[in-house]
Amino acid sequence: MTGTKTGAPPRPATSTTSMSPSAQQVWRRVRGLLIALAILLVAGIALAAVRSGDQHGRLDPRSADPLGSRAVAELLKDRGVSTRVVTTLAEATEGTGPDTTLVVAAPNLLTFHQQRILRSAAEPSGGRTVLVSPGPPSLDVLAPGVTAATETPVAARDPRCALPAARDAGAVDIGGYRYATDAPNSDACYPTDGLPSLLRVDTPADGDTVLLGSPDLLYNERLAKQGNASLALQLLGSRPHIVWYLPSLSDPSATESGSGSGGDGTGGQEGEDGGGDESGFLDLIPSGWLWATLQLTLAAVLAAVWRSRRLGPVVAERLPVVIRASEATEGRARLYRKANARDRAASVLRTETRSRLASLLGVPPSEAHTPEALVPAVSAQLPDDSRDPRTLLFGPAPADDAALIRLTDQLDALEREVRTS
């Protein structure tokens, strides 16, 4: 085999190189990122499931969270006072009556149109309306004649008024908005700098409106402090029924005629916290996780763009060692012999011989390995017909090493004859 150049075997058309990584290499590169994303997804779902219990929002009598109002609702229930939670204006107005206390958790969220409808239903009902932290956006309609002053911090304050409920409760945690009015028969309690944070004014039909400057005394976490529970039970439990109105942005009446009430933005925040709509899946995921997921997604996109950048032109690199063709041929022959790859060696020998013969005889390269095109051209150059070019060029693999050596010699002789003819 060492006497003939076998040449390099043809490279498979689908060979895998460093420029085209295998599936295993791709998996090793991306598995860390995929595992991190999976952990984030599982953690987000777990937190969402944990937070999806009884959370209904701030000032919600169904919520046992620190800022919910379930505790006061349970105490009122023990005293025979029923509480019904509503989230639409239609339900709130239908529930008004002389034996009902209407609690409006976020009056600043209501539009001007909603405020007018609510007042027209509550004022002549003869019941009590409790407005929780109403500000300038809602006072002109829901409590005409009352103005709001700057807010004050929530702290324990004494009543300093004649309202029986306040005198019985004593000091409570209150603050927030402070109010002023010239209405007769009103009670102004828990003042700061001369202006009260709790104001009660009479309404027609023997009803009244109570304005709380801050909602803190109704929170679960504060109900047991000071006289908060006493004041809350007396203000909300004066009638046998309570309609607890949690304004919602999904209320159809919010999109009807009348623009949204203006203001300092307090109403929007309170509406978000006090709305009674059930939270969606994304609302239950902490905002920090959403931002982290967004940042990781952006990082993944940038990494993908970086990894998929176009490669530059091929650079020719000088080999550190020059190997002669004869040495390469001998090395490959030894490898074939060690592996007993006589079929592979014979195929390489015949392929290279056919390519050279086709070039000598003018046979197109595409037909160099087709017996019907190459064999007649070779036979025409032979002086006699004693040899069969077809068997020599396209025959079976040699049975042993001796047959392989004979094949090598015969191919050399055939190529010499064609060259000299």
ChimeraX attribute file (.defattr): number of C-alpha atoms within 10 A of each C-alpha:
attribute: neighborCount
match mode: 1-to-1
recipient: residues
	/A:1	22
	/A:2	15
	/A:3	12
	/A:4	15
	/A:5	17
	/A:6	25
	/A:7	16
	/A:8	12
	/A:9	14
	/A:10	9
	/A:11	7
	/A:12	7
	/A:13	6
	/A:14	6
	/A:15	7
	/A:16	10
	/A:17	8
	/A:18	7
	/A:19	7
	/A:20	10
	/A:21	11
	/A:22	11
	/A:23	9
	/A:24	8
	/A:25	11
	/A:26	11
	/A:27	12
	/A:28	9
	/A:29	11
	/A:30	10
	/A:31	11
	/A:32	11
	/A:33	12
	/A:34	12
	/A:35	11
	/A:36	12
	/A:37	15
	/A:38	12
	/A:39	12
	/A:40	17
	/A:41	14
	/A:42	12
	/A:43	14
	/A:44	19
	/A:45	16
	/A:46	13
	/A:47	15
	/A:48	18
	/A:49	13
	/A:50	12
	/A:51	15
	/A:52	17
	/A:53	10
	/A:54	13
	/A:55	18
	/A:56	21
	/A:57	25
	/A:58	26
	/A:59	30
	/A:60	26
	/A:61	26
	/A:62	21
	/A:63	21
	/A:64	21
	/A:65	20
	/A:66	15
	/A:67	22
	/A:68	24
	/A:69	26
	/A:70	20
	/A:71	23
	/A:72	24
	/A:73	26
	/A:74	16
	/A:75	15
	/A:76	21
	/A:77	15
	/A:78	10
	/A:79	12
	/A:80	13
	/A:81	19
	/A:82	17
	/A:83	22
	/A:84	16
	/A:85	17
	/A:86	20
	/A:87	19
	/A:88	19
	/A:89	22
	/A:90	15
	/A:91	14
	/A:92	23
	/A:93	19
	/A:94	12
	/A:95	22
	/A:96	24
	/A:97	21
	/A:98	17
	/A:99	17
	/A:100	25
	/A:101	29
	/A:102	27
	/A:103	22
	/A:104	24
	/A:105	26
	/A:106	30
	/A:107	27
	/A:108	31
	/A:109	31
	/A:110	27
	/A:111	21
	/A:112	22
	/A:113	18
	/A:114	25
	/A:115	23
	/A:116	16
	/A:117	16
	/A:118	21
	/A:119	16
	/A:120	14
	/A:121	17
	/A:122	28
	/A:123	23
	/A:124	16
	/A:125	23
	/A:126	21
	/A:127	24
	/A:128	30
	/A:129	28
	/A:130	21
	/A:131	25
	/A:132	23
	/A:133	26
	/A:134	28
	/A:135	27
	/A:136	19
	/A:137	24
	/A:138	25
	/A:139	20
	/A:140	16
	/A:141	19
	/A:142	23
	/A:143	19
	/A:144	11
	/A:145	13
	/A:146	18
	/A:147	16
	/A:148	20
	/A:149	15
	/A:150	10
	/A:151	16
	/A:152	16
	/A:153	12
	/A:154	18
	/A:155	13
	/A:156	17
	/A:157	18
	/A:158	19
	/A:159	23
	/A:160	15
	/A:161	16
	/A:162	12
	/A:163	15
	/A:164	13
	/A:165	17
	/A:166	26
	/A:167	16
	/A:168	13
	/A:169	19
	/A:170	19
	/A:171	20
	/A:172	26
	/A:173	22
	/A:174	25
	/A:175	26
	/A:176	23
	/A:177	25
	/A:178	29
	/A:179	26
	/A:180	16
	/A:181	17
	/A:182	10
	/A:183	13
	/A:184	8
	/A:185	9
	/A:186	17
	/A:187	19
	/A:188	25
	/A:189	24
	/A:190	25
	/A:191	20
	/A:192	15
	/A:193	7
	/A:194	12
	/A:195	19
	/A:196	27
	/A:197	29
	/A:198	26
	/A:199	23
	/A:200	20
	/A:201	20
	/A:202	18
	/A:203	18
	/A:204	12
	/A:205	12
	/A:206	13
	/A:207	20
	/A:208	20
	/A:209	23
	/A:210	21
	/A:211	25
	/A:212	25
	/A:213	26
	/A:214	23
	/A:215	21
	/A:216	24
	/A:217	26
	/A:218	27
	/A:219	25
	/A:220	23
	/A:221	16
	/A:222	19
	/A:223	22
	/A:224	15
	/A:225	15
	/A:226	17
	/A:227	21
	/A:228	24
	/A:229	22
	/A:230	20
	/A:231	23
	/A:232	21
	/A:233	19
	/A:234	16
	/A:235	17
	/A:236	24
	/A:237	24
	/A:238	16
	/A:239	19
	/A:240	17
	/A:241	24
	/A:242	25
	/A:243	23
	/A:244	23
	/A:245	26
	/A:246	29
	/A:247	28
	/A:248	22
	/A:249	18
	/A:250	13
	/A:251	14
	/A:252	11
	/A:253	18
	/A:254	21
	/A:255	14
	/A:256	12
	/A:257	11
	/A:258	14
	/A:259	13
	/A:260	17
	/A:261	19
	/A:262	17
	/A:263	14
	/A:264	10
	/A:265	12
	/A:266	17
	/A:267	24
	/A:268	19
	/A:269	13
	/A:270	22
	/A:271	22
	/A:272	17
	/A:273	19
	/A:274	26
	/A:275	26
	/A:276	27
	/A:277	17
	/A:278	12
	/A:279	13
	/A:280	10
	/A:281	12
	/A:282	12
	/A:283	12
	/A:284	17
	/A:285	20
	/A:286	13
	/A:287	11
	/A:288	9
	/A:289	15
	/A:290	14
	/A:291	11
	/A:292	12
	/A:293	16
	/A:294	12
	/A:295	12
	/A:296	16
	/A:297	13
	/A:298	12
	/A:299	12
	/A:300	13
	/A:301	12
	/A:302	12
	/A:303	11
	/A:304	11
	/A:305	11
	/A:306	10
	/A:307	9
	/A:308	9
	/A:309	8
	/A:310	8
	/A:311	7
	/A:312	6
	/A:313	6
	/A:314	6
	/A:315	6
	/A:316	6
	/A:317	6
	/A:318	7
	/A:319	7
	/A:320	6
	/A:321	6
	/A:322	7
	/A:323	9
	/A:324	8
	/A:325	13
	/A:326	15
	/A:327	11
	/A:328	15
	/A:329	19
	/A:330	17
	/A:331	13
	/A:332	19
	/A:333	20
	/A:334	14
	/A:335	13
	/A:336	16
	/A:337	14
	/A:338	10
	/A:339	10
	/A:340	13
	/A:341	15
	/A:342	20
	/A:343	16
	/A:344	13
	/A:345	23
	/A:346	23
	/A:347	19
	/A:348	18
	/A:349	23
	/A:350	20
	/A:351	19
	/A:352	18
	/A:353	23
	/A:354	26
	/A:355	18
	/A:356	15
	/A:357	20
	/A:358	22
	/A:359	13
	/A:360	13
	/A:361	16
	/A:362	11
	/A:363	19
	/A:364	13
	/A:365	13
	/A:366	10
	/A:367	14
	/A:368	22
	/A:369	21
	/A:370	12
	/A:371	16
	/A:372	11
	/A:373	15
	/A:374	23
	/A:375	21
	/A:376	12
	/A:377	18
	/A:378	22
	/A:379	16
	/A:380	13
	/A:381	15
	/A:382	15
	/A:383	10
	/A:384	8
	/A:385	9
	/A:386	7
	/A:387	12
	/A:388	12
	/A:389	20
	/A:390	15
	/A:391	11
	/A:392	16
	/A:393	23
	/A:394	17
	/A:395	13
	/A:396	11
	/A:397	16
	/A:398	16
	/A:399	10
	/A:400	11
	/A:401	14
	/A:402	10
	/A:403	14
	/A:404	19
	/A:405	16
	/A:406	13
	/A:407	20
	/A:408	23
	/A:409	14
	/A:410	15
	/A:411	20
	/A:412	15
	/A:413	12
	/A:414	20
	/A:415	16
	/A:416	12
	/A:417	14
	/A:418	18
	/A:419	12
	/A:420	7
	/A:421	9
